[in-house]
Amino acid sequence: MKTLSLFRFGEFEVDPLSRALRRQGKALTLNRRAFDVLLYFVRNPARPLSKDELMKSVWPDTAVDENSLMQSISVLRKALDEKPSESRYIVTLQGRGYQFVSPVQTIATDCANSEPVAVGTGEGTAREAPEPRSWRRIALAGALALAVSAAAGYLAWRHFRPAPPPMVVVLADFADSTGEADFDGVLNRALLIDLEQSPFLNLLTRSTVEETLSEMRRKRDEVLTPALAREVCQRNNGQAMLHGTLSKLGASYLLLLDAEGCVSGKRLGGYKAEVASKERILEALDTAASRVRRELGESGASRERFQTPIARATTPSLEALGAYSQAADSLERGDFESAQRLLERAIGIDPNFASAYRLLGTSYYNRNDSAHSTAYYKKAFDLRESTTERERFSIEVLYYGGGIRDLEEAIRSMTRFNQVYPGIAKNWGNLCNVYTQLGEYPQAIGAGERAVLLDPSSSYAAEVLARAYKRAGRYGDAKRVAQAAIAAGRDRAGLHSILFQIAFGERDEARLKVEGEWGLTHQHLSPALDDLGFAAATSGRLREALDDFSRARTEALRSGEAEYADGVLLDIALVLNFFGEPNRAAASIRQMRGDTGDPEVLAIVQAQAGDPAAARRIAAAANPIADKDTIRVYCSLPRLRALLALMDHHPAEAARLLEPARPYQLRDFRVLYLRAEAETEAGLPEAAAADYRLILANQGVDPISPEYPLSHLGLARVLAMQKQPGPARQEYEALFAAWKNADADLPPLVAARREYAALPAGRM
């Protein structure tokens, strides 16, 4: 039996596995960074801890400043109900750091599965988080666009040894010789749901099966006969292959389910039964699945807990289940309209079909219809107790992450999910994606590395890990992962976008040309042109950038992607605002035909272009208590309010209004850049310089963001204000190097040259 440690002090208990702080058994709300600090404190009680040690130990791969640490300490003290003057728990060591002075008791607890790992529905692939451009709404791994779930807490994985992996099983296509339409697609889906309840089994997903068939030079949709399934199983190092048959026996039915070893071909178990009527088929499948799970070695306790009858877990209606099964197949093909019709039919037959509501929500989510997707996720959430434990977890993750977009609560749900269902690579990749969205790159990297370890052939896992490495500034690791996936034939547009950005950051002109051309020749023209536009803008070549953006918009309209075309117009406005051309930015916004899906971001760009009316309306109407959207509440709305305060000449208030965004400030450069502007105007040059330096120390977050070179200019101006002409001169020169081929009449460049010439001589 493995053991985990709980930490107790005073009335409080810290649970590292569930990442929970409890007071007399009641859970307290604590953001992730404050919890990380608390965890380090209770693991190092009574020992003086310098600020440098805390920052390097708690956030080893992220560049943070003392303000971030102080903010986390403040949040922690508030949660512990401690005033700074009391020092019951945390003592400030003036000029040195902090010390946790409360006695801490370490308690070992038994845990059969000490590593929370990942799970998935096995229903396709998740959308990856895009790079943080102005208009792209970043949601939970695409909700998990068909492959819902994620993975467990990175810290828990890092500190505890993994549990034994589940048995890898391949399910052959059910052979139905009855000729009855009621069974079309139902038997495989029902058996899959029955078996997926088991934490003991890891069923190979359809996408993995299809990839394996392609490697075997077989059709991806080929019927998976027992012989073919066994070969697929062998190629994926599986342990067992399951195949079932249903045939007519007079007025009755004969159901068979057999399990065979993939390598030996030896029969490992099975079930045979005569079923009196069609209505008893699902019940017989439940019995067959339970029998096979037992014969494969699953414990009685596990089967007792994770064995909800299929009729109760889904629907007692074969017709509704058949429609649901066909809808799931349609979703995997990307046919969302057909899926929606089938799911509406299933719900019409059985209004309490929780999984159908969940899948319907996902279909709308993938069509960017957030109103409908949220409503259906909420309906599934309300019905979640009537399904399997695995499905309940999936519904919760989707509701929190893709419905109300509470990413913190989604991660907590994922952690509980993954304590039960270990070993699914897709879900580690999804967790990597979520952490990346929040700017928590060490955790993202930990989850992404786990995904690649579990499934080295997954192009999705390679992409999300490469992106996390890139965002963390680990360019060498990002290139290694991306190039290995490409060399293995697992090409994805996202991998080339990552390599393009790294080449830009490293000023590798040859590689930049190769990756730029790849996007222009592989059916990804609009995103590739958009990347080229940002790269040109970040190099100070505004005219070239506008040409690239214009071509990207034209291509998007030609392809029928009106929303993407509007997003490009917003990108144009964003860049024009950066370069001091608000009138042209406003003109670009006026060309937009629809809604980008992110009203706060649009309102911010409009306000920067001289029209703050929408921003004021949104700020006045916002209700952060009712709104659970993590990014909106903690990032977009604070930015919007801070910008309005800055426009109203209240810079100190603007800086204060950005404090809620501090835990997520490295998800992009937006918060840091605006706060530095506010601090500069408020006469806080040290704070402004720290924020500009934090941007410059983390180029990988977004190498093709104009805010990066402009931070050299902002820092130069702050240093000049502080009467430091030598360091100021260095920052101006860094800007000139970045803009060596810039448009000569670019307004910020013209101003920078004038300011540089006016600097006093010397290195004060």
Secondary structure, DSSP 8 states (H G I E B T S, - for coil): -EEEEEEEETTEEEETTTTEEEETTEEE---HHHHHHHHHHHHSTTS-EEHHHHHHHHSTTS---HHHHHHHHHHHHHHTT--TTT-SSEEEETTTEEEE-S--EEEEEEES--S-------SS---------SS----THHHHTSS------HHHHHHS------EEEEE---EE-S--GGGTTHHHHHHHHHHHT-TTEEE--HHHHHHHHHHTT--TT----HHHHHHHHHHTT-SEEEEEEEEEETTEEEEEEEEEETTT--EEEEEEEEESSGGGHHHHHHHHHHHHHHHTT--HHHHHHS---HHHHT-S-HHHHHHHHHHHHHHHTT-HHHHHHHHHHHHHH-TT-HHHHHHHHHHHHTTT-HHHHHHHHHHHHHTGGGS-HHHHHHHHHHIIIIIS--HHHHHHHHHHHHHHS---HHHHHHHHHHHHHTT-HHHHHHHHHHHHHH-TT-HHHHHHHHHHHHHTT-HHHHHHHHHHHHHTT---HHHHHHHHHHHHHTT-HHHHHHHHHHHHTTT-HHHHHHHHHHHHHHTT-HHHHHHHHHHHHHHHHHTT-HHHHHHHHHHHHHHHHHTT-HHHHHHHHHT--S--S-HHHHHHHHHHTT--HHHHHHHHH--TTT---HHIIIIIHHHHHHHHHHHTT-HHHHHHHTGGGGGGTTSSSHHHHHHHHHHHHTT-HHHHHHHHHHHHT-GGG-TT-THHHHHHHHHHHHHHHTT-HHHHHHHHHHHHHHTTTS-TT-HHHHHHHHHHHHS-SS--
